[in-house]
């Protein structure tokens, strides 16, 4: 949960100060000088430090009848459940607030320091989370946050009756769209005001009842206002108006509540940019941190409405669909969204919502976008062209013709003229190259910046469509695999000498703190593809090392080399003579149980390769498999239970080719060695001798 809370921090917020008391949830406080306030949604208000390395997040109050200690422990566990502490947390008190602070390690080697302040008053539980991206900003801004906490006063919430009436056209920053648990926050209006957004768990609060439970809801056009969208209620649908958020919810008859499916009409916002930019901003924010299951489809409707349809998964794995409608006129803009997690609701109720939105009246749309050709978003193919996002052209990525041919089971070939592509490039200056061969890993010597080069591997199907849908995330080493995108990627195409096609994606990843900057380049040659992946944790790091990355990309070229022989055709006469057990000494990582968790040592250990006469191979540490007798060893069980250390081999022209297993999603690990003495082998710089 902490990652989702901190993802609301806006690094680009204005740094204007404020000395007057401000409100957050049921609290009033005085914002520290130079800190910027960003009302992201109804559940979270964030203020950002001047150095942009710390923030204080006010978490919406909840009804709570327990003790202050219970509330504090409950919230602390919920916020830190997905983090790894460096040491034990430190509890304390400050005035009426319970406090706990601790430092946590992140997967990329950096740290997060947090302090939680909680308060229980008048049956309400409140919380303020102070976060910093390291010890230095934590200590530098700790005093300012404590002054903020000292200034807090509690204001009990008022009990407001909600009438079923048309929404006000005043902008509101805390409206909630329809959806279900785990759906992502909907779009944020750019620059001048913040949009409605889903709560942290994705589910909006249940809509308040009308003043008369038995009264029929009035139509949305009962009291049309000339300063907002005029939308009718579809036949058989019900209507609920949330007075607090000034959002109107239209709920289909087969949905129990807006949590399952519904059309939300958000309040009007002040906005003087273009209609296209407003729509793109809303769409990008709605998809922040999500993975697309198919390309986004976009269009425009008569009267000035822009529309986009998205099908995606959230970081927690839920699958969702929404249709976003936006309009802009004069100095105002407004959005509506039909959202659901279930296909039956989308297919049954989506057309009705779409029909009323197509008839919606946009007030005084002076320069409406030209309507596109009539299109239905509820029966269009998944391969429809995606919209331009973040300035990208939006053109569909097309795969080269060879991409449709399925590759052979092995990457090798037995014909003398067979070749495979190889990616050549100039290694980046001032970068250290690690020992891994998949990927080739380069880390900067001066700053946290990593470039990984993934050699060519075979693929099947439409590689371009797959890249656009999931960025080929499964091809990426787990240490660098993105978890939560901060917005839709920017896609483009490029050229590399010798390649059939080159696709690139630029995106941001945001888990905790500032977003990391990423770039991924896919190089296609025939039915094989290679990849270059770059990651920087900050914009400063990206700017500093971008020239090195650009130099590497400019040097890329695809050459050809002789294909290794296929291991599926057997070991060959020379290979069959290798049958037996070979032993060597290789370094092995051992956990040190006398130290803290995560510590260990690299020690020399016996390492074995067992070859069979029919081309099977298995490797292991410490003890010889089956006592060293390949005839007694169960290679099939080993392949099932330990695929990474199982494989096949062949020998051609005194060259030994081993094709070992790999991590899921990675290509086989191909190892080559030159044969000399039949009783000795040198594999990956380790010397092995025949044992039997």
Number of C-alpha atoms within 10 A of each C-alpha: 15 19 16 20 22 22 20 23 28 21 20 11 16 15 18 11 14 15 11 9 13 13 16 23 20 20 20 18 19 18 25 22 14 17 24 24 24 21 23 22 25 24 20 26 23 26 25 27 23 20 14 21 18 28 30 25 25 24 21 20 20 14 12 16 14 12 13 20 14 13 20 23 14 11 17 21 12 12 16 16 11 11 16 14 16 14 10 10 13 11 12 10 11 12 9 15 21 20 23 19 18 17 24 19 16 16 10 10 7 12 19 22 22 24 22 22 24 24 21 25 17 12 14 20 23 27 25 23 24 25 27 27 22 18 13 12 18 22 12 13 20 18 12 16 22 14 14 16 20 15 15 19 14 18 14 13 12 7 6 8 11 16 15 21 20 22 24 19 19 12 21 21 21 25 28 30 33 33 31 24 17 21 34 28 27 28 26 21 25 19 14 10 17 21 29 28 26 28 26 22 14 21 21 21 13 11 19 15 14 19 11 10 8 7 9 11 17 15 19 21 13 11 12 16 14 12 16 26 26 20 21 19 22 21 11 9 19 18 24 25 26 22 20 15 19 25 27 28 29 26 27 26 15 14 15 11 19 26 23 20 29 32 30 27 28 31 26 24 24 20 20 15 16 17 22 16 16 24 26 22 18 20 28 20 21 24 25 24 26 26 25 21 18 20 23 23 22 22 21 22 20 18 21 25 28 26 24 21 23 23 20 24 21 21 18 11 12 15 20 24 21 25 24 25 26 26 28 34 23 15 11 19 27 27 26 24 27 28 28 28 23 15 13 11 19 22 13 13 23 23 16 18 25 21 12 16 24 18 14 17 21 24 19 15 15 12 13 20 20 14 14 12 10 10 12 10 20 14 9 10 10 13 12 14 15 22 19 18 20 19 10 14 14 19 13 18 22 14 19 17 11 16 23 15 13 12 16 12 10 16 20 20 19 13 12 10 9 14 15 20 24 20 20 14 15 12 16 21 15 13 19 14 15 12 10 9 12 17 20 15 18 22 19 18 12 11 15 17 22 21 26 22 21 23 20 22 21 19 19 13 15 18 24 21 18 17 19 24 17 16 25 18 17 13 18 21 16 10 8 16 14 21 16 22 22 24 22 23 25 19 25 18 15 11 14 16 12 17 18 19 21 23 22 22 20 18 21 23 24 24 20 22 24 24 22 21 20 21 18 21 23 23 25 29 24 19 25 21 24 21 23 22 22 21 23 24 22 15 12 11 18 20 10 13 21 15 13 17 20 11 15 18 17 13 14 19 18 20 15 13 11 15 17 24 24 22 24 16 15 18 28 16 12 18 22 18 15 23 22 20 25 23 26 21 16 17 14 14 11 12 13 13 10 8 9 9 9 8 11 14 10 12 11 12 15 15 20 25 24 27 27 23 19 16 22 25 25 25 21 16 17 12 13 19 19 12 11 20 16 21 13 10 16 12 19 12 11 17 17 10 11 17 17 18 18 25 25 23 28 26 27 17 8 12 17 23 23 24 26 21 19 18 13 11 12 16 21 19 16 18 13 16 16 15 18 11 8 11 16 17 23 15 17 9 9 13 14 20 17 18 15 14
